[in-house]
Amino acid sequence: MPKTLIASNRRATYDYEILESAEAGLVLKSSEIKSIRDNRVNLAGSYAFPSNGELWLHNAHIAQYPYSRGENHDPLRSRKLLLRKQELRKYVSAAQQKGYSIVPLKLYFSGHYAKITISIARGKRQYDKRRASMEKDRSREAKEAIKRHLH
């Protein structure tokens, strides 16, 4: 099945060290699906947290669908994530450990279903972020130097 990327959370890879990822389904309203098809989604600052043995996506902004008559959704409402039972247990236990978070990385369509990639992540310290950006700059400069040398 072709996957069509709708939104990605680029900030998550900067702020967190990604440990493990999984694909999850979303329980959505019809106006939310229509807004997602229009690319009106923002995952920045969103996270998943367990409640009553279920995993819920919080703070993901899906804009209201402008052509909806009356029944529109709250853009920041919590949405239930659909996972296999074994994955759900793993993510619930990870969320309850200190220092670990569950962050969404990207939202996409797989076939005609909206899917989200969530990951168990550990927050980076400020010096880790600086080190990562310095390494990224070094590798970019090295690639450019190799490119210049070959031409």
N, C-alpha and C positions, 0 to 999 in steps of 0.2 A: 504494500500500500504506500502511495506517495505521501510524504509528510510536508505540510505547508506551514512554515513558521509564521506565527502571528506576532508574538512579543517575546522578548528575552530580557532577563534581569542581569545586565552586565555588571551592575554594582555588587551583586552577590559574590562574584568571583574575586572582586577586589577586597571586599570586607571579610570574606570567609574562606577558610580552607575547606574545600569540598572533599568529603570522605567517601560517600557512597550515594548513588542516584537510583531512582526508580521512576517508572511511568505510572501516572495515576489518572483516573477518569474524574470528571467533575459533574456534580448535579447542578444543572443550570435551568433558568427560566427561558422562555422563548425570546423575550426581548434581549436577554443577555447573549444568547447565541447570535442573534442578528447584529448586535454591537460588535461581537468578536469577529464576525465575518467582515465587518467594516474596519477592522484593525483599530478599534477604539478601546485599547486595553493598556494598563500600566501596571507592571509587577513590582516596581521599585518600592521598597519598604514593606513588602508583603511577607508573610510567614505562615507556617502551618502549626497548629497546636491541637493536642488531643482533648476531647471532651466526651465523657460517657462512653469510652471505648471506641470512639470514632475520631477521625482526623479531619479537622476543619481548616480551610484556607481563610486567613484574615487579612484585611487591609489591601486586597487586590482590587484595583479600580477598574471596573468595567462600566464605561459611560452609558447613560440612559439612551435608549434607542429613540431618535427624534420622531419617527413616524408611528410610534406606538400610540394606540388610543386608550387612554385611561390606565390600564394595568401596566405600569412601568415598575422597574426594580430600583432598589437603593444601590447606588454605585459601589459602596464599600461594604455591602452585606457579607456575612460569613457564608462560605460555600463548602458543602461536604465533599471530601475527596474519597474516591472509590479505589480501594487497594485489595489485593489478596490478603487473606487472614494472616498468613505468616509475615508478609511485609508490613501489615498494619501493626502487628505486635512489636516488630523490630523498631518501627518508627515511633511508636508510642513510648517504648522504653528509652529510646535515645532522647526524646524530647524532655523526659523527666530527669535526665542526668544533667548535672551542673556543667555549664560551658558548651553545651551542644544545642543547636537550633535546627529546625527544618525549614529550609528556604526553597522557594520555587525558582527554577532556572529558566525555563522557557515554556511557552504556551503554543500549541500547534494543533492542526487538524490531522488526524490519522484516519484516512477515509472520510467519513462524514461525522466522526466523533471528535469533540474537543478533548485534548489530552494535555496534561501538564507534567513536566519533569520536575520532581522534587528531590532534594538531597539532604542528607545529614551533613551538617557543617559545623566547624569549630571556628569561633571568631578569631581574627588575626589581631595581633598587637600592632601598634603604630610602627615599630621598628621592622616588623615583618612586612608591612605594606611598603615601607621605603626600600627594603632589600629586594622585594619582588619587582618594584618599578625600576630599580637600578639594573637588575638582571635582564629585564625586558629591554631597556635602553641599550645595554651591552650587546645583546643578541641582535637587535635591529641594526646597530652600527656595524657589527661583524658581517651580517648579510649584505649590507650596502657596500662594505669594503671588498668583499668577494665579488660582488656584481661589478664594481668599478674595475677591479683587477682583471676580470675576464673580458671586459670590453675594451 
